[in-house]
Every structure is written in structure tokens, then in C-alpha cells.
Amino acid sequence: MVKLLYKPFGILFGLLGGILAGALFSKVWKVLAHEDDAPDATDEEREWKEILPAVALKGAIAGVVKALIHRGGATGVRGLTGTWPA
């Protein structure tokens, strides 16, 4: 039952985490690369050696933020209900 009730919150937390991860990536990229915009896979002017590190960093940040949010949510649910939601 707790798992079912947690699902909508997990989806909402996932969406908010994606927004947070995108904002964090933009800030980190500006500091590391001294550029406002990170290269995108469809940027015709950019080479693979520019695109792949940016995508790898973006994926790493997204993964860490997702894990933090979902683990924190599950821990919070256990604290409130005594049951782990997964």
C-alpha cells in the first residue's frame, strides 16, 4: 500500500530532480568550460571531443541528483510510515 501511495510523489520528485540537475549542470559547465552553453549532440559546429565530455558530465550529475532525491524520499516515507516504499 505504501508503495502505491509513494508512486505519485516519486514521479513528482523525479521531475523536480530533472529540473534541479539541469540547473546544476549549467552552473558546473559555466565554471569548468567558461562557456554559457554546453555542446549538444546536434550542434553542427561542435566536435565529438567537445560533446562527449559534456554529455558524460550531464549524465553523472543527473544520476547523482536522481539517487539523492529518490533515496531521500524513500527514507522519508520509512520515517513517516515505518515501511520502505520499494
DRENMIZA-767121 format. One record per residue (C-alpha): y, x, z. Coordinates in Angstrom, 1 decimal. Layout:
// residues N
NODE	Y	X	Z
...
//
This chain:
// residues 86
NODE	0.0	0.0	0.0
NODE	2.4	2.8	0.9
NODE	1.7	4.5	-2.4
NODE	2.6	1.3	-4.3
NODE	5.8	0.9	-2.4
NODE	6.8	4.6	-2.9
NODE	6.4	4.4	-6.7
NODE	9.9	2.9	-7.5
NODE	11.5	5.4	-5.2
NODE	9.6	8.2	-6.7
NODE	10.9	7.2	-10.2
NODE	14.4	6.9	-8.9
NODE	14.2	10.3	-7.2
NODE	12.8	11.8	-10.4
NODE	15.7	10.6	-12.4
NODE	18.2	11.8	-9.9
NODE	16.4	15.1	-9.8
NODE	16.7	15.5	-13.5
NODE	20.4	15.0	-13.3
NODE	20.7	17.5	-10.4
NODE	18.5	20.0	-12.3
NODE	20.7	19.7	-15.4
NODE	23.9	20.3	-13.4
NODE	22.4	23.2	-11.5
NODE	21.1	24.8	-14.8
NODE	24.6	24.5	-16.3
NODE	26.2	26.3	-13.4
NODE	23.5	29.0	-13.3
NODE	23.7	29.6	-17.0
NODE	27.5	30.0	-16.9
NODE	27.1	32.7	-14.2
NODE	24.3	34.5	-15.9
NODE	25.3	34.4	-19.5
NODE	29.1	34.0	-19.2
NODE	28.9	31.1	-21.7
NODE	29.8	27.4	-21.2
NODE	26.9	26.1	-23.3
NODE	23.3	27.2	-23.2
NODE	21.5	27.6	-26.5
NODE	19.5	24.7	-27.7
NODE	16.3	24.8	-29.8
NODE	18.2	23.1	-32.6
NODE	21.1	25.5	-32.6
NODE	21.0	26.9	-36.1
NODE	23.2	29.9	-35.2
NODE	21.1	31.0	-32.3
NODE	18.0	33.2	-32.4
NODE	14.8	32.8	-30.6
NODE	15.6	35.7	-28.2
NODE	18.6	33.6	-27.0
NODE	16.8	30.2	-27.0
NODE	13.6	31.1	-25.2
NODE	15.1	32.6	-22.0
NODE	17.5	29.6	-21.7
NODE	14.7	27.1	-22.1
NODE	12.4	29.0	-19.6
NODE	15.2	29.1	-17.0
NODE	15.9	25.4	-17.5
NODE	12.2	24.6	-17.1
NODE	11.9	26.7	-14.0
NODE	14.9	25.1	-12.4
NODE	13.7	21.6	-13.3
NODE	10.3	22.3	-11.9
NODE	11.6	23.6	-8.6
NODE	14.0	20.7	-8.2
NODE	11.3	18.2	-9.0
NODE	8.9	19.7	-6.5
NODE	11.6	19.8	-3.8
NODE	12.5	16.1	-4.4
NODE	9.0	14.7	-4.6
NODE	7.7	16.8	-1.6
NODE	10.8	15.8	0.4
NODE	10.3	12.1	-0.5
NODE	6.6	12.2	0.4
NODE	7.3	13.9	3.7
NODE	10.0	11.3	4.5
NODE	7.6	8.5	3.8
NODE	5.0	10.1	6.0
NODE	7.6	10.4	8.7
NODE	8.5	6.7	8.4
NODE	5.1	5.2	7.9
NODE	2.6	7.8	9.2
NODE	0.9	7.8	5.8
NODE	1.2	10.2	2.9
NODE	2.1	8.3	-0.3
NODE	-0.1	10.1	-2.8
//
